[in-house]
Amino acid sequence: MKMNGSIFVLGRDSDISLSEIRSLYKDSHNIEILSPQVCYVDINSEEVDFARIGGSIKLARLISVNKSSENYEQLLYFTSSVLEKLTEDNNSKINLGISIYQSNLSLKNLNKFKMDLKNHLKSTGKSIRLIPNSSMSLSSAQTFHNNLDRKNNVELIIVYSQHSYYISQVTAVQDIDDYFNRDRMRPKRDTRVGMLPPKLAQIMINLASVKLKTINGSEAPLLLDPFCGTGVVLQEAQLMGYRIMGTDLSEKMVAYTKENIDWLSAEYHLNRNLAFFFDVGDATNYRWPERPNLVVSEVYLGPPLTQKPSLDMIHKYRDDCQTIFKMFLSNLANQLNSGAVLCLAVPAWRFKDIFVGLTIVDQLNDLGYNQVKFESVNQLPLIYHRQGQFVARQLLVLEKI
Ligand SMILES: C[S@@+](CC[C@H](N)C(=O)[O-])C[C@H]1O[C@@H](n2cnc3c(N)ncnc32)[C@H](O)[C@@H]1O
């Protein structure tokens, strides 16, 4: 494990977040899972373009790994040494945040630990303001609003794993305001087609970029969203530097996408040449003007549901969605080169404690696709679900055979 390597704090859908990290780094870097919420990647933290990663809430630079049994005094000693070094040349008041994962320390002891650190640093002439913990780790909002990834401020992420204390310093946190801006401030939104969170769109794009490193030529890869709705996936893809092509059955949605993309291009000073092509079209029979390198889309999820559906209704919605999905995949298959990658969010309906998903997932080979699987923590399908929602999204990553 190398110092300056990266510690990623995963978002609440940790399996999906971990799959995103694996998709981005597994071919080129060693990845180690330190706890259900934290993983290590042997890439220098300065090389990580954190704003492009949707599933991790914080990035930290690994500073020290200390073999030890779990022991308060040892932890205090290791952490004080790290802090002394970090604050060596700093005479201003320092905001200090501490997040601890997988330790048997109680919240009460964590607060004592922070006071002990503060007193220790005081004895070396440093003035510290402690950021209060309401749980063992600070939320991304606390880190963001206290600017704990900036100069004069320090947040340490401490993980106890494999009989060692891993101590790292936060270098980046998800920019909550920017995500809010991209989501809520765009001119056109539509609750009826559902609202894909920009973070999830980024995750899906990253899950589909598994093999993109092998694409030749200097031109940006072309990303297609054939059910583009209001254009969330396309927005995020354009921000990440892809050329984008979007189609949708609804004329209104295509107009919304265009307006949102125009807004984004102006707001973020983007290269307008990346916005390649938009058209009204039925994904089950449309012929796209160029072969995309990747296809990322939240497909038709069935009608919006305001009340809990019965199992019979779920089966009906599933059949309808499945028919469209199957026709779409076979129409697309002969418009893709072998090796093109897809990440599709398909519906899975919540019924009691289970998710009823599309059964076609087992016949993808016959349609010309292989499913790409990620080693996840619990080996279940990647399902994105929010409390109170009747329709969840299952993320499928496919490769054209
Ligand atoms: C779940 S929404 C996608 C929402 C989009 N991700 C967004 O954030 O705005 C599905 C979209 O599929 C479109 N749609 C439904 N059937 C279609 C078809 N056969 N071909 C193309 N688009 C279709 C709908 O008009 C709708 O905009």
PDBQT file of the ligand as one rigid body, heavy atoms in Angstrom, charges set to zero:
ROOT
HETATM    1  C1  LIG A 501     -37.465   7.271 -17.361  1.00  0.00    +0.000 C 
HETATM    2  S1  LIG A 501     -37.553   8.427 -18.634  1.00  0.00    +0.000 S 
HETATM    3  C2  LIG A 501     -35.881   8.946 -18.827  1.00  0.00    +0.000 C 
HETATM    4  C3  LIG A 501     -35.640  10.107 -17.954  1.00  0.00    +0.000 C 
HETATM    5  C4  LIG A 501     -34.327  10.741 -18.111  1.00  0.00    +0.000 C 
HETATM    6  N1  LIG A 501     -33.265   9.883 -17.629  1.00  0.00    +0.000 N 
HETATM    7  C5  LIG A 501     -34.324  12.050 -17.369  1.00  0.00    +0.000 C 
HETATM    8  O1  LIG A 501     -33.617  12.151 -16.358  1.00  0.00    +0.000 OA
HETATM    9  O2  LIG A 501     -35.020  12.964 -17.753  1.00  0.00    +0.000 OA
HETATM   10  C6  LIG A 501     -37.907   7.491 -19.988  1.00  0.00    +0.000 C 
HETATM   11  C7  LIG A 501     -38.103   8.242 -21.291  1.00  0.00    +0.000 C 
HETATM   12  O3  LIG A 501     -38.340   7.258 -22.282  1.00  0.00    +0.000 OA
HETATM   13  C8  LIG A 501     -39.151   7.846 -23.287  1.00  0.00    +0.000 C 
HETATM   14  N2  LIG A 501     -39.691   6.703 -24.082  1.00  0.00    +0.000 N 
HETATM   15  C9  LIG A 501     -40.680   5.848 -23.786  1.00  0.00    +0.000 A 
HETATM   16  N3  LIG A 501     -40.789   4.932 -24.743  1.00  0.00    +0.000 NA
HETATM   17  C10 LIG A 501     -39.846   5.212 -25.685  1.00  0.00    +0.000 A 
HETATM   18  C11 LIG A 501     -39.436   4.621 -26.915  1.00  0.00    +0.000 A 
HETATM   19  N4  LIG A 501     -40.037   3.537 -27.410  1.00  0.00    +0.000 N 
HETATM   20  N5  LIG A 501     -38.417   5.178 -27.590  1.00  0.00    +0.000 NA
HETATM   21  C12 LIG A 501     -37.787   6.284 -27.113  1.00  0.00    +0.000 A 
HETATM   22  N6  LIG A 501     -38.128   6.895 -25.954  1.00  0.00    +0.000 NA
HETATM   23  C13 LIG A 501     -39.140   6.358 -25.254  1.00  0.00    +0.000 A 
HETATM   24  C14 LIG A 501     -40.139   8.690 -22.528  1.00  0.00    +0.000 C 
HETATM   25  O4  LIG A 501     -40.631   9.734 -23.347  1.00  0.00    +0.000 OA
HETATM   26  C15 LIG A 501     -39.265   9.207 -21.370  1.00  0.00    +0.000 C 
HETATM   27  O5  LIG A 501     -38.779  10.483 -21.668  1.00  0.00    +0.000 OA
ENDROOT
TORSDOF 0
